[in-house]
Amino acid sequence: MGAFLRHQHTLAAALAVAALARAPALAGVLEQYKICGGDARVTCVIDGDTIMHQGLRIRIIDIDAPEISAPKCAGEAALGHKARHRLRDLLNGGQVQIVKFGSRDEDRYGRKLRLVVVNGRSAGDILITEGLAWPWEGRRHDWCRALGQKPK
């Protein structure tokens, strides 16, 4: 990812976090997030950019993380699992705020589009910094190409 794009995303994340004081938020009081599985999907992590929070399905608005359910190559699957576990660890590491940000409330799958903030910092920004996600650019990222792998 280019330095300009990283800077642009960091600036957007900083502005979004600054807006927290004015925006209504769902605040988690140090809830325990697990990896989603089976029928128990109340407060858990589905993948690197989708969570369940108190029964509400939330798509993290500012990132694209690798797919787990339908990866296009082995590298994407492996990185997707790392992103999911890292997101779980982040969410369990402090005060979580889930904030409506932007003009759209839901995506085409009915997921709520929200900024997820942990201890005052965008969880998406952290995942991007650690190479586990890319800034959302309106479409999915080609993880296989970025990893130098051919799709299945």
C-alpha positions in Angstrom: 0.0 0.0 0.0 1.4 3.4 -0.9 2.4 6.0 1.7 -0.3 8.4 0.5 -3.1 5.9 0.9 -1.9 5.0 4.4 -1.7 8.6 5.3 -5.2 9.2 3.8 -6.7 6.4 5.8 -4.9 7.4 9.0 -6.3 10.9 8.6 -9.8 9.6 8.0 -9.6 7.3 11.0 -8.4 10.2 13.2 -11.3 12.4 12.0 -13.7 9.6 12.7 -12.4 8.9 16.2 -12.6 12.7 16.9 -16.3 12.5 15.9 -17.0 10.0 18.6 -17.8 12.7 21.1 -20.7 13.8 18.9 -22.0 10.5 17.6 -24.3 8.0 19.4 -22.4 4.8 20.0 -22.9 1.2 21.2 -20.4 0.9 24.0 -19.2 -2.5 25.1 -18.3 -2.7 28.8 -15.3 -5.0 28.3 -17.5 -7.8 26.8 -15.7 -11.0 25.9 -15.6 -11.6 22.2 -15.2 -15.1 21.0 -14.7 -16.5 17.5 -18.2 -17.1 16.1 -19.3 -20.7 15.6 -22.4 -22.7 15.7 -25.6 -21.0 16.8 -24.2 -18.9 19.5 -23.7 -15.6 17.7 -24.3 -12.8 20.2 -20.9 -11.1 20.7 -18.3 -12.7 18.6 -15.9 -12.2 15.6 -17.0 -13.6 12.3 -14.0 -12.6 10.3 -11.4 -9.7 10.1 -14.0 -7.1 9.2 -17.4 -8.5 10.5 -18.5 -9.0 14.1 -21.6 -9.7 16.1 -22.1 -7.2 18.9 -25.0 -7.9 21.3 -26.7 -9.8 18.5 -26.2 -7.0 15.9 -24.2 -8.0 12.8 -21.6 -5.2 12.1 -19.4 -4.7 9.1 -16.3 -2.6 10.0 -16.8 0.3 7.6 -13.2 1.4 7.0 -11.4 -1.8 6.0 -11.3 -4.8 3.8 -9.9 -8.0 5.5 -9.1 -11.3 3.8 -11.9 -13.7 3.3 -12.3 -16.8 5.4 -15.5 -18.3 4.2 -14.6 -18.2 0.5 -10.9 -17.4 0.1 -9.5 -17.3 -3.4 -6.2 -18.8 -2.4 -4.5 -20.5 0.6 -2.6 -17.3 1.5 -5.9 -15.3 1.7 -7.4 -18.0 4.0 -4.3 -18.0 6.3 -4.2 -14.2 6.5 -8.0 -14.1 7.1 -7.7 -16.4 10.1 -4.9 -14.2 11.5 -7.0 -11.0 11.0 -10.0 -12.6 12.7 -8.0 -13.7 15.7 -6.2 -10.3 16.0 -9.5 -8.5 15.8 -10.8 -10.7 18.6 -7.8 -9.9 20.7 -8.2 -6.2 20.0 -11.8 -6.2 21.0 -11.0 -8.1 24.2 -8.2 -5.6 25.0 -10.2 -2.6 26.1 -13.2 -0.3 25.9 -15.1 -0.9 22.6 -17.1 1.8 20.9 -19.2 1.1 17.8 -20.1 4.2 16.0 -22.3 5.0 13.0 -20.2 6.9 10.6 -21.1 8.2 7.1 -24.4 8.3 5.3 -25.0 4.6 4.8 -26.5 2.5 7.7 -26.4 -0.9 6.1 -24.6 -2.8 3.3 -26.4 -4.9 0.7 -26.2 -8.0 3.1 -28.0 -6.2 5.9 -24.9 -5.7 8.0 -24.7 -2.4 10.0 -21.8 -0.3 8.7 -19.9 1.0 11.7 -16.6 2.3 12.8 -15.2 0.1 15.6 -13.0 1.8 18.1 -11.0 0.2 20.9 -9.4 2.4 23.6 -9.9 5.5 21.4 -8.3 4.0 18.2 -9.9 2.6 15.1 -9.6 -1.2 15.1 -9.5 -1.1 11.4 -6.5 1.3 11.4 -4.7 -1.1 13.7 -5.3 -4.1 11.4 -4.2 -2.0 8.4 -1.0 -1.0 10.2 -0.3 -4.7 11.0 -0.9 -5.7 7.4 -4.0 -7.7 8.2 -6.4 -5.4 6.3 -6.5 -2.7 3.6 -8.4 0.6 3.7 -11.9 0.1 2.2 -11.9 1.5 -1.4 -15.4 0.6 -2.4 -14.5 -3.0 -3.5 -12.8 -6.1 -2.2 -9.0 -6.2 -2.4 -7.3 -8.9 -4.5 -5.4 -10.6 -1.6 -4.1 -13.4 -3.7 -2.4 -11.0 -6.2 -1.0 -9.0 -3.3 0.4 -12.2 -1.8 1.8 -13.3 -5.1 -0.5 -16.4 -5.3 -2.7 -17.6 -8.1 -6.4 -17.9 -7.2 -7.9 -21.4 -6.9 
